[in-house]
Amino acid sequence: MMVKDLQQHEVTANGIRIHYAEQGAGPLVLLCHGFPEGWYSWRDQLRALAAAGYRAVAPDMRGYGRTDAPAEISSYTILDIVGDMIGLVGALGEKQAIVVGHDWGANIAWHAALFRPDVFPAVAALSVPFRQRGPAPAAAYVAQGRTTHALLVSPAGTRCGRGRIRA
């Protein structure tokens, strides 16, 4: 089977400019990268998926690489980022995609499938299992001396969950 060469494009979706790499033709597979990566971390998988008969697309996620990086911290919620992926699927002329995520991108993939199973009927998560919301806001875990990766990289005074982190 002849696999078309890797191409890079930009589209506007969900109010931002999204850069992505694409290879292959067939059912859409959307690859969400982790922290602090970019589309390039999927370069080998793009080729393999294309050879297997899929249209593989790996965007630079919001705030990374050549995709727009809004200045407001409030522009980086899970709803915004999942909205970017929904918008990207539509901008690519598709109605559905298999969503795959690695590291931080796995969280995006899980939530994309939870919020919009009509758009993302299948999900694959690498390195990060599904984790339901805990019984308390994230700031409460900080007060108890318990943290997660997301809390460790959040600067003091920024919004996290329903409260403010006071480190």
Buried (B, 14 or more C-beta within 10 A) or exposed (E): EEBEEBEEEBBEBBEBEBBBBBBBBEBBBBBBBBEEBBBEBBEEBBBBBBBEEBBBBBBBBBEBBBBBEEEEEEBBEBEBBBBBBBBBBBBBEBEBBBBBBBBBBBBBBBBBBBBBEEBBEBBBBBEBEEEEEEEBBBBBBBEEEEBBEEBEEBEEEEBBBEBBBEE
